[in-house]
Amino acid sequence: MKMCKMKNFFIAIVVASVAFVFSSCKEETSRQMESSSSTVTKESVKFRRISAKIDSNSNWYRRGKPIPGFNEERETTFFLCDSPVMSCFPGYPPVKNMYKGHVKIPSLSDIDLKNENGANRTASDVMKVFRQRTPGLRHVYNRYLKKNPGFQGKITLKFTIAPKGEITDVSIVSSTTQNRKFDVEIQQLVGSWVFFRVKSGETIVSIPLTFTE
């Protein structure tokens, strides 16, 4: 009788041990499957994101289709705002620039240029520097245009270029802006420019600058 009970007891222990081991294995297998599934899902999402960026068949990258934010000449469209320059991106409304001023650079025939003591600068040399510096003039004009919409006018400047290229003297010959502060700021800005060097001599230049909205 005792032997029978002991036998049943050992059988129960064995069955319980087998059940525990089987249960542990099943849980481990389940965790591995879940981990594998999660990894596959993450990789799939990552792959889909990458594919969305480089898919040559997408509307953005399809050959011949315009990319949002770029025009047909492949140039980025920018909109000026109060502080930094912001570009137009899909899904975001463009920031319109209400104060977009223009600086009209005169033609070569409008420039009065006189070389002294062997200087050999030409009107084309002067115009090259003015074209490079036009954004600075426009920036100043836009600030005043924002404060006073419709503000415009023409300033004629006269300055002397030294042999080393710096401007030694700049004056306002005439102005139609009726804004002395603006005229002086443009005068000071042009006076800080540097032109190319010559061996000797000075160049005296008179040039009109027209500011229009």
Rosetta constraint file for C-alpha pairs under 8 A:
AtomPair CA 1 CA 5 HARMONIC 6.47 0.50
AtomPair CA 2 CA 6 HARMONIC 6.20 0.50
AtomPair CA 3 CA 7 HARMONIC 6.08 0.50
AtomPair CA 4 CA 8 HARMONIC 6.23 0.50
AtomPair CA 5 CA 9 HARMONIC 6.11 0.50
AtomPair CA 6 CA 10 HARMONIC 6.23 0.50
AtomPair CA 7 CA 11 HARMONIC 6.19 0.50
AtomPair CA 8 CA 12 HARMONIC 6.16 0.50
AtomPair CA 9 CA 13 HARMONIC 6.34 0.50
AtomPair CA 10 CA 14 HARMONIC 6.22 0.50
AtomPair CA 11 CA 15 HARMONIC 6.14 0.50
AtomPair CA 12 CA 16 HARMONIC 6.11 0.50
AtomPair CA 13 CA 17 HARMONIC 6.12 0.50
AtomPair CA 14 CA 18 HARMONIC 6.15 0.50
AtomPair CA 15 CA 19 HARMONIC 6.11 0.50
AtomPair CA 16 CA 20 HARMONIC 6.12 0.50
AtomPair CA 17 CA 21 HARMONIC 6.18 0.50
AtomPair CA 18 CA 22 HARMONIC 6.04 0.50
AtomPair CA 19 CA 23 HARMONIC 6.01 0.50
AtomPair CA 20 CA 24 HARMONIC 6.15 0.50
AtomPair CA 21 CA 25 HARMONIC 6.18 0.50
AtomPair CA 22 CA 26 HARMONIC 6.15 0.50
AtomPair CA 23 CA 27 HARMONIC 6.23 0.50
AtomPair CA 24 CA 28 HARMONIC 6.17 0.50
AtomPair CA 25 CA 29 HARMONIC 6.07 0.50
AtomPair CA 26 CA 30 HARMONIC 6.09 0.50
AtomPair CA 27 CA 31 HARMONIC 6.17 0.50
AtomPair CA 28 CA 32 HARMONIC 6.18 0.50
AtomPair CA 29 CA 33 HARMONIC 6.15 0.50
AtomPair CA 30 CA 34 HARMONIC 6.15 0.50
AtomPair CA 31 CA 35 HARMONIC 6.03 0.50
AtomPair CA 32 CA 36 HARMONIC 5.97 0.50
AtomPair CA 33 CA 37 HARMONIC 5.98 0.50
AtomPair CA 34 CA 38 HARMONIC 6.04 0.50
AtomPair CA 35 CA 39 HARMONIC 6.13 0.50
AtomPair CA 36 CA 40 HARMONIC 6.12 0.50
AtomPair CA 37 CA 41 HARMONIC 6.05 0.50
AtomPair CA 38 CA 42 HARMONIC 6.14 0.50
AtomPair CA 39 CA 43 HARMONIC 6.05 0.50
AtomPair CA 40 CA 44 HARMONIC 5.89 0.50
AtomPair CA 41 CA 45 HARMONIC 6.13 0.50
AtomPair CA 42 CA 46 HARMONIC 6.07 0.50
AtomPair CA 43 CA 47 HARMONIC 5.91 0.50
AtomPair CA 44 CA 48 HARMONIC 5.99 0.50
AtomPair CA 45 CA 49 HARMONIC 6.13 0.50
AtomPair CA 46 CA 50 HARMONIC 6.19 0.50
AtomPair CA 47 CA 51 HARMONIC 5.90 0.50
AtomPair CA 48 CA 52 HARMONIC 6.01 0.50
AtomPair CA 49 CA 53 HARMONIC 6.49 0.50
AtomPair CA 50 CA 54 HARMONIC 6.36 0.50
AtomPair CA 51 CA 55 HARMONIC 5.25 0.50
AtomPair CA 52 CA 58 HARMONIC 7.55 0.50
AtomPair CA 54 CA 61 HARMONIC 7.70 0.50
AtomPair CA 55 CA 61 HARMONIC 7.14 0.50
AtomPair CA 56 CA 61 HARMONIC 5.41 0.50
AtomPair CA 56 CA 62 HARMONIC 5.60 0.50
AtomPair CA 56 CA 63 HARMONIC 7.84 0.50
AtomPair CA 57 CA 61 HARMONIC 6.69 0.50
AtomPair CA 57 CA 62 HARMONIC 5.32 0.50
AtomPair CA 58 CA 62 HARMONIC 5.67 0.50
AtomPair CA 59 CA 65 HARMONIC 6.83 0.50
AtomPair CA 60 CA 65 HARMONIC 6.75 0.50
AtomPair CA 60 CA 66 HARMONIC 6.87 0.50
AtomPair CA 60 CA 67 HARMONIC 5.17 0.50
AtomPair CA 60 CA 68 HARMONIC 7.10 0.50
AtomPair CA 61 CA 65 HARMONIC 6.96 0.50
AtomPair CA 61 CA 67 HARMONIC 6.89 0.50
AtomPair CA 66 CA 70 HARMONIC 6.77 0.50
AtomPair CA 66 CA 71 HARMONIC 6.80 0.50
AtomPair CA 66 CA 72 HARMONIC 6.47 0.50
AtomPair CA 67 CA 71 HARMONIC 7.64 0.50
AtomPair CA 68 CA 89 HARMONIC 6.64 0.50
AtomPair CA 68 CA 90 HARMONIC 5.96 0.50
AtomPair CA 69 CA 76 HARMONIC 5.86 0.50
AtomPair CA 69 CA 77 HARMONIC 5.76 0.50
AtomPair CA 69 CA 87 HARMONIC 7.33 0.50
AtomPair CA 69 CA 88 HARMONIC 5.27 0.50
AtomPair CA 69 CA 89 HARMONIC 5.53 0.50
AtomPair CA 69 CA 90 HARMONIC 7.00 0.50
AtomPair CA 70 CA 74 HARMONIC 5.44 0.50
AtomPair CA 70 CA 75 HARMONIC 5.32 0.50
AtomPair CA 70 CA 76 HARMONIC 4.57 0.50
AtomPair CA 70 CA 77 HARMONIC 5.83 0.50
AtomPair CA 71 CA 75 HARMONIC 5.61 0.50
AtomPair CA 71 CA 76 HARMONIC 6.69 0.50
AtomPair CA 71 CA 77 HARMONIC 6.97 0.50
AtomPair CA 76 CA 87 HARMONIC 7.57 0.50
AtomPair CA 77 CA 87 HARMONIC 6.30 0.50
AtomPair CA 77 CA 88 HARMONIC 6.40 0.50
AtomPair CA 78 CA 85 HARMONIC 7.11 0.50
AtomPair CA 78 CA 86 HARMONIC 6.22 0.50
AtomPair CA 78 CA 87 HARMONIC 4.51 0.50
AtomPair CA 78 CA 88 HARMONIC 6.31 0.50
AtomPair CA 79 CA 85 HARMONIC 6.55 0.50
AtomPair CA 79 CA 86 HARMONIC 5.82 0.50
AtomPair CA 79 CA 87 HARMONIC 5.94 0.50
AtomPair CA 79 CA 88 HARMONIC 7.16 0.50
AtomPair CA 79 CA 94 HARMONIC 6.89 0.50
AtomPair CA 79 CA 95 HARMONIC 5.74 0.50
AtomPair CA 79 CA 96 HARMONIC 5.93 0.50
AtomPair CA 79 CA 97 HARMONIC 6.10 0.50
AtomPair CA 80 CA 84 HARMONIC 7.43 0.50
AtomPair CA 80 CA 85 HARMONIC 5.17 0.50
AtomPair CA 80 CA 86 HARMONIC 6.44 0.50
AtomPair CA 80 CA 95 HARMONIC 7.01 0.50
AtomPair CA 80 CA 96 HARMONIC 6.85 0.50
AtomPair CA 80 CA 97 HARMONIC 5.15 0.50
AtomPair CA 81 CA 85 HARMONIC 6.12 0.50
AtomPair CA 81 CA 86 HARMONIC 6.98 0.50
AtomPair CA 81 CA 95 HARMONIC 6.37 0.50
AtomPair CA 81 CA 96 HARMONIC 7.05 0.50
AtomPair CA 81 CA 97 HARMONIC 5.86 0.50
AtomPair CA 86 CA 95 HARMONIC 7.42 0.50
AtomPair CA 87 CA 94 HARMONIC 7.63 0.50
AtomPair CA 88 CA 92 HARMONIC 6.92 0.50
AtomPair CA 88 CA 93 HARMONIC 7.26 0.50
AtomPair CA 88 CA 94 HARMONIC 5.44 0.50
AtomPair CA 88 CA 95 HARMONIC 7.80 0.50
AtomPair CA 89 CA 93 HARMONIC 7.86 0.50
AtomPair CA 89 CA 94 HARMONIC 7.86 0.50
AtomPair CA 98 CA 146 HARMONIC 7.94 0.50
AtomPair CA 99 CA 142 HARMONIC 6.02 0.50
AtomPair CA 99 CA 145 HARMONIC 6.14 0.50
AtomPair CA 99 CA 146 HARMONIC 5.66 0.50
AtomPair CA 99 CA 149 HARMONIC 7.44 0.50
AtomPair CA 99 CA 213 HARMONIC 7.42 0.50
AtomPair CA 100 CA 142 HARMONIC 6.36 0.50
AtomPair CA 100 CA 213 HARMONIC 6.37 0.50
AtomPair CA 101 CA 138 HARMONIC 6.35 0.50
AtomPair CA 101 CA 141 HARMONIC 6.52 0.50
AtomPair CA 101 CA 142 HARMONIC 5.62 0.50
AtomPair CA 101 CA 145 HARMONIC 7.27 0.50
AtomPair CA 101 CA 211 HARMONIC 7.06 0.50
AtomPair CA 101 CA 212 HARMONIC 5.93 0.50
AtomPair CA 101 CA 213 HARMONIC 4.50 0.50
AtomPair CA 102 CA 138 HARMONIC 6.41 0.50
AtomPair CA 102 CA 211 HARMONIC 5.81 0.50
AtomPair CA 102 CA 212 HARMONIC 5.30 0.50
AtomPair CA 102 CA 213 HARMONIC 5.95 0.50
AtomPair CA 103 CA 134 HARMONIC 7.02 0.50
AtomPair CA 103 CA 137 HARMONIC 7.18 0.50
AtomPair CA 103 CA 138 HARMONIC 6.10 0.50
AtomPair CA 103 CA 209 HARMONIC 6.89 0.50
AtomPair CA 103 CA 210 HARMONIC 5.75 0.50
AtomPair CA 103 CA 211 HARMONIC 4.78 0.50
AtomPair CA 103 CA 212 HARMONIC 6.57 0.50
AtomPair CA 104 CA 209 HARMONIC 6.21 0.50
AtomPair CA 104 CA 210 HARMONIC 5.09 0.50
AtomPair CA 104 CA 211 HARMONIC 6.40 0.50
AtomPair CA 104 CA 212 HARMONIC 7.79 0.50
AtomPair CA 105 CA 130 HARMONIC 7.57 0.50
AtomPair CA 105 CA 131 HARMONIC 7.44 0.50
AtomPair CA 105 CA 208 HARMONIC 7.79 0.50
AtomPair CA 105 CA 209 HARMONIC 6.08 0.50
AtomPair CA 105 CA 210 HARMONIC 7.14 0.50
AtomPair CA 106 CA 110 HARMONIC 5.87 0.50
AtomPair CA 106 CA 111 HARMONIC 7.20 0.50
AtomPair CA 106 CA 207 HARMONIC 7.47 0.50
AtomPair CA 106 CA 208 HARMONIC 6.58 0.50
AtomPair CA 106 CA 209 HARMONIC 6.84 0.50
AtomPair CA 107 CA 111 HARMONIC 7.08 0.50
AtomPair CA 108 CA 123 HARMONIC 6.06 0.50
AtomPair CA 108 CA 124 HARMONIC 6.93 0.50
AtomPair CA 108 CA 127 HARMONIC 7.56 0.50
AtomPair CA 110 CA 207 HARMONIC 6.95 0.50
AtomPair CA 110 CA 208 HARMONIC 7.47 0.50
AtomPair CA 111 CA 123 HARMONIC 6.72 0.50
AtomPair CA 111 CA 205 HARMONIC 7.10 0.50
AtomPair CA 111 CA 206 HARMONIC 6.00 0.50
AtomPair CA 111 CA 207 HARMONIC 5.10 0.50
AtomPair CA 111 CA 208 HARMONIC 7.54 0.50
AtomPair CA 112 CA 205 HARMONIC 5.69 0.50
AtomPair CA 112 CA 206 HARMONIC 5.00 0.50
AtomPair CA 112 CA 207 HARMONIC 6.57 0.50
AtomPair CA 113 CA 122 HARMONIC 7.53 0.50
AtomPair CA 113 CA 123 HARMONIC 6.59 0.50
AtomPair CA 113 CA 203 HARMONIC 6.98 0.50
AtomPair CA 113 CA 204 HARMONIC 5.78 0.50
AtomPair CA 113 CA 205 HARMONIC 4.60 0.50
AtomPair CA 113 CA 206 HARMONIC 6.52 0.50
AtomPair CA 114 CA 203 HARMONIC 5.70 0.50
AtomPair CA 114 CA 204 HARMONIC 5.15 0.50
AtomPair CA 114 CA 205 HARMONIC 6.52 0.50
AtomPair CA 115 CA 119 HARMONIC 5.25 0.50
AtomPair CA 115 CA 120 HARMONIC 6.48 0.50
AtomPair CA 115 CA 121 HARMONIC 6.99 0.50
AtomPair CA 115 CA 201 HARMONIC 7.10 0.50
AtomPair CA 115 CA 202 HARMONIC 6.00 0.50
AtomPair CA 115 CA 203 HARMONIC 4.49 0.50
AtomPair CA 115 CA 204 HARMONIC 6.40 0.50
AtomPair CA 116 CA 201 HARMONIC 5.33 0.50
AtomPair CA 116 CA 202 HARMONIC 5.29 0.50
AtomPair CA 116 CA 203 HARMONIC 6.16 0.50
AtomPair CA 116 CA 204 HARMONIC 7.93 0.50
AtomPair CA 117 CA 200 HARMONIC 6.74 0.50
AtomPair CA 117 CA 201 HARMONIC 4.36 0.50
AtomPair CA 117 CA 202 HARMONIC 6.71 0.50
AtomPair CA 118 CA 200 HARMONIC 6.02 0.50
AtomPair CA 118 CA 201 HARMONIC 5.12 0.50
AtomPair CA 118 CA 202 HARMONIC 7.92 0.50
AtomPair CA 119 CA 163 HARMONIC 7.52 0.50
AtomPair CA 119 CA 198 HARMONIC 6.49 0.50
AtomPair CA 119 CA 199 HARMONIC 7.35 0.50
AtomPair CA 119 CA 200 HARMONIC 5.66 0.50
AtomPair CA 119 CA 201 HARMONIC 4.29 0.50
AtomPair CA 119 CA 202 HARMONIC 5.76 0.50
AtomPair CA 119 CA 203 HARMONIC 6.51 0.50
AtomPair CA 120 CA 198 HARMONIC 7.19 0.50
AtomPair CA 121 CA 125 HARMONIC 6.29 0.50
AtomPair CA 121 CA 126 HARMONIC 7.64 0.50
AtomPair CA 121 CA 198 HARMONIC 7.73 0.50
AtomPair CA 121 CA 203 HARMONIC 6.90 0.50
AtomPair CA 122 CA 126 HARMONIC 6.64 0.50
AtomPair CA 123 CA 127 HARMONIC 6.12 0.50
AtomPair CA 124 CA 128 HARMONIC 6.14 0.50
AtomPair CA 125 CA 129 HARMONIC 6.87 0.50
AtomPair CA 126 CA 130 HARMONIC 6.46 0.50
AtomPair CA 126 CA 195 HARMONIC 7.55 0.50
AtomPair CA 127 CA 131 HARMONIC 6.10 0.50
AtomPair CA 128 CA 132 HARMONIC 6.41 0.50
AtomPair CA 129 CA 133 HARMONIC 6.19 0.50
AtomPair CA 129 CA 195 HARMONIC 6.86 0.50
AtomPair CA 130 CA 134 HARMONIC 5.92 0.50
AtomPair CA 133 CA 137 HARMONIC 6.89 0.50
AtomPair CA 134 CA 138 HARMONIC 6.17 0.50
AtomPair CA 135 CA 139 HARMONIC 6.06 0.50
AtomPair CA 136 CA 140 HARMONIC 6.54 0.50
AtomPair CA 137 CA 141 HARMONIC 6.29 0.50
AtomPair CA 137 CA 186 HARMONIC 6.94 0.50
AtomPair CA 137 CA 189 HARMONIC 7.79 0.50
AtomPair CA 138 CA 142 HARMONIC 6.03 0.50
AtomPair CA 139 CA 143 HARMONIC 6.57 0.50
AtomPair CA 140 CA 144 HARMONIC 6.79 0.50
AtomPair CA 140 CA 185 HARMONIC 7.89 0.50
AtomPair CA 140 CA 186 HARMONIC 7.57 0.50
AtomPair CA 141 CA 145 HARMONIC 6.02 0.50
AtomPair CA 141 CA 182 HARMONIC 7.91 0.50
AtomPair CA 141 CA 211 HARMONIC 7.31 0.50
AtomPair CA 142 CA 146 HARMONIC 6.02 0.50
AtomPair CA 143 CA 147 HARMONIC 6.69 0.50
AtomPair CA 144 CA 148 HARMONIC 6.08 0.50
AtomPair CA 144 CA 151 HARMONIC 7.41 0.50
AtomPair CA 144 CA 182 HARMONIC 7.44 0.50
AtomPair CA 145 CA 149 HARMONIC 5.08 0.50
AtomPair CA 145 CA 150 HARMONIC 6.74 0.50
AtomPair CA 145 CA 151 HARMONIC 5.57 0.50
AtomPair CA 145 CA 152 HARMONIC 7.87 0.50
AtomPair CA 145 CA 213 HARMONIC 7.74 0.50
AtomPair CA 150 CA 213 HARMONIC 6.51 0.50
AtomPair CA 151 CA 177 HARMONIC 7.43 0.50
AtomPair CA 151 CA 212 HARMONIC 7.59 0.50
AtomPair CA 151 CA 213 HARMONIC 7.31 0.50
AtomPair CA 152 CA 177 HARMONIC 5.93 0.50
AtomPair CA 152 CA 210 HARMONIC 7.87 0.50
AtomPair CA 152 CA 211 HARMONIC 5.29 0.50
AtomPair CA 152 CA 212 HARMONIC 5.00 0.50
AtomPair CA 152 CA 213 HARMONIC 6.65 0.50
AtomPair CA 153 CA 175 HARMONIC 7.19 0.50
AtomPair CA 153 CA 176 HARMONIC 5.04 0.50
AtomPair CA 153 CA 177 HARMONIC 4.35 0.50
AtomPair CA 153 CA 210 HARMONIC 5.97 0.50
AtomPair CA 153 CA 211 HARMONIC 5.38 0.50
AtomPair CA 153 CA 212 HARMONIC 6.69 0.50
AtomPair CA 154 CA 175 HARMONIC 5.64 0.50
AtomPair CA 154 CA 176 HARMONIC 5.39 0.50
AtomPair CA 154 CA 177 HARMONIC 6.32 0.50
AtomPair CA 154 CA 208 HARMONIC 6.75 0.50
AtomPair CA 154 CA 209 HARMONIC 5.53 0.50
AtomPair CA 154 CA 210 HARMONIC 4.25 0.50
AtomPair CA 154 CA 211 HARMONIC 6.01 0.50
AtomPair CA 155 CA 172 HARMONIC 7.18 0.50
AtomPair CA 155 CA 173 HARMONIC 7.67 0.50
AtomPair CA 155 CA 174 HARMONIC 5.87 0.50
AtomPair CA 155 CA 175 HARMONIC 4.40 0.50
AtomPair CA 155 CA 176 HARMONIC 6.64 0.50
AtomPair CA 155 CA 177 HARMONIC 7.38 0.50
AtomPair CA 155 CA 183 HARMONIC 7.17 0.50
AtomPair CA 155 CA 208 HARMONIC 5.66 0.50
AtomPair CA 155 CA 209 HARMONIC 5.23 0.50
AtomPair CA 155 CA 210 HARMONIC 6.47 0.50
AtomPair CA 156 CA 172 HARMONIC 6.10 0.50
AtomPair CA 156 CA 173 HARMONIC 5.40 0.50
AtomPair CA 156 CA 174 HARMONIC 5.26 0.50
AtomPair CA 156 CA 175 HARMONIC 6.37 0.50
AtomPair CA 156 CA 206 HARMONIC 6.88 0.50
AtomPair CA 156 CA 207 HARMONIC 5.53 0.50
AtomPair CA 156 CA 208 HARMONIC 4.04 0.50
AtomPair CA 156 CA 209 HARMONIC 6.09 0.50
AtomPair CA 157 CA 170 HARMONIC 6.93 0.50
AtomPair CA 157 CA 171 HARMONIC 5.80 0.50
AtomPair CA 157 CA 172 HARMONIC 4.78 0.50
AtomPair CA 157 CA 173 HARMONIC 5.55 0.50
AtomPair CA 157 CA 174 HARMONIC 7.39 0.50
AtomPair CA 157 CA 187 HARMONIC 7.32 0.50
AtomPair CA 157 CA 206 HARMONIC 5.57 0.50
AtomPair CA 157 CA 207 HARMONIC 5.46 0.50
AtomPair CA 157 CA 208 HARMONIC 6.29 0.50
AtomPair CA 157 CA 209 HARMONIC 7.86 0.50
AtomPair CA 158 CA 170 HARMONIC 5.59 0.50
AtomPair CA 158 CA 171 HARMONIC 5.33 0.50
AtomPair CA 158 CA 172 HARMONIC 6.39 0.50
AtomPair CA 158 CA 173 HARMONIC 6.42 0.50
AtomPair CA 158 CA 204 HARMONIC 7.25 0.50
AtomPair CA 158 CA 205 HARMONIC 5.53 0.50
AtomPair CA 158 CA 206 HARMONIC 4.24 0.50
AtomPair CA 158 CA 207 HARMONIC 6.54 0.50
AtomPair CA 159 CA 167 HARMONIC 6.72 0.50
AtomPair CA 159 CA 168 HARMONIC 7.45 0.50
AtomPair CA 159 CA 169 HARMONIC 5.29 0.50
AtomPair CA 159 CA 170 HARMONIC 4.04 0.50
AtomPair CA 159 CA 171 HARMONIC 6.31 0.50
AtomPair CA 159 CA 191 HARMONIC 7.75 0.50
AtomPair CA 159 CA 204 HARMONIC 5.85 0.50
AtomPair CA 159 CA 205 HARMONIC 5.44 0.50
AtomPair CA 159 CA 206 HARMONIC 6.61 0.50
AtomPair CA 160 CA 167 HARMONIC 5.57 0.50
AtomPair CA 160 CA 168 HARMONIC 5.75 0.50
AtomPair CA 160 CA 169 HARMONIC 5.33 0.50
AtomPair CA 160 CA 170 HARMONIC 6.60 0.50
AtomPair CA 160 CA 202 HARMONIC 6.66 0.50
AtomPair CA 160 CA 203 HARMONIC 5.62 0.50
AtomPair CA 160 CA 204 HARMONIC 4.48 0.50
AtomPair CA 160 CA 205 HARMONIC 6.30 0.50
AtomPair CA 161 CA 165 HARMONIC 5.80 0.50
AtomPair CA 161 CA 166 HARMONIC 5.77 0.50
AtomPair CA 161 CA 167 HARMONIC 4.57 0.50
AtomPair CA 161 CA 168 HARMONIC 6.27 0.50
AtomPair CA 161 CA 169 HARMONIC 7.78 0.50
AtomPair CA 161 CA 195 HARMONIC 7.42 0.50
AtomPair CA 161 CA 202 HARMONIC 5.59 0.50
AtomPair CA 161 CA 203 HARMONIC 5.04 0.50
AtomPair CA 161 CA 204 HARMONIC 6.38 0.50
AtomPair CA 161 CA 205 HARMONIC 7.88 0.50
AtomPair CA 162 CA 166 HARMONIC 5.58 0.50
AtomPair CA 162 CA 167 HARMONIC 6.06 0.50
AtomPair CA 162 CA 168 HARMONIC 6.37 0.50
AtomPair CA 162 CA 201 HARMONIC 6.99 0.50
AtomPair CA 162 CA 202 HARMONIC 4.94 0.50
AtomPair CA 162 CA 203 HARMONIC 6.84 0.50
AtomPair CA 163 CA 197 HARMONIC 5.52 0.50
AtomPair CA 163 CA 198 HARMONIC 5.08 0.50
AtomPair CA 163 CA 199 HARMONIC 6.34 0.50
AtomPair CA 163 CA 200 HARMONIC 5.29 0.50
AtomPair CA 163 CA 201 HARMONIC 5.67 0.50
AtomPair CA 163 CA 202 HARMONIC 5.81 0.50
AtomPair CA 164 CA 195 HARMONIC 7.79 0.50
AtomPair CA 164 CA 196 HARMONIC 7.01 0.50
AtomPair CA 164 CA 197 HARMONIC 4.55 0.50
AtomPair CA 164 CA 198 HARMONIC 6.49 0.50
AtomPair CA 165 CA 194 HARMONIC 5.13 0.50
AtomPair CA 165 CA 195 HARMONIC 4.26 0.50
AtomPair CA 165 CA 196 HARMONIC 5.05 0.50
AtomPair CA 165 CA 197 HARMONIC 4.87 0.50
AtomPair CA 165 CA 198 HARMONIC 7.52 0.50
AtomPair CA 166 CA 192 HARMONIC 7.57 0.50
AtomPair CA 166 CA 193 HARMONIC 6.69 0.50
AtomPair CA 166 CA 194 HARMONIC 4.67 0.50
AtomPair CA 166 CA 195 HARMONIC 6.27 0.50
AtomPair CA 167 CA 191 HARMONIC 5.71 0.50
AtomPair CA 167 CA 192 HARMONIC 7.00 0.50
AtomPair CA 167 CA 193 HARMONIC 6.89 0.50
AtomPair CA 167 CA 194 HARMONIC 6.74 0.50
AtomPair CA 168 CA 191 HARMONIC 7.72 0.50
AtomPair CA 169 CA 191 HARMONIC 7.30 0.50
AtomPair CA 170 CA 187 HARMONIC 6.82 0.50
AtomPair CA 170 CA 190 HARMONIC 7.94 0.50
AtomPair CA 170 CA 191 HARMONIC 6.01 0.50
AtomPair CA 171 CA 187 HARMONIC 6.89 0.50
AtomPair CA 172 CA 183 HARMONIC 7.68 0.50
AtomPair CA 172 CA 187 HARMONIC 6.98 0.50
AtomPair CA 175 CA 183 HARMONIC 7.48 0.50
AtomPair CA 177 CA 183 HARMONIC 7.60 0.50
AtomPair CA 179 CA 183 HARMONIC 6.37 0.50
AtomPair CA 180 CA 184 HARMONIC 6.17 0.50
AtomPair CA 181 CA 185 HARMONIC 6.28 0.50
AtomPair CA 182 CA 186 HARMONIC 6.29 0.50
AtomPair CA 183 CA 187 HARMONIC 6.12 0.50
AtomPair CA 184 CA 188 HARMONIC 6.09 0.50
AtomPair CA 185 CA 189 HARMONIC 6.11 0.50
AtomPair CA 186 CA 190 HARMONIC 6.21 0.50
AtomPair CA 187 CA 191 HARMONIC 6.09 0.50
AtomPair CA 188 CA 192 HARMONIC 6.43 0.50
AtomPair CA 189 CA 193 HARMONIC 7.09 0.50
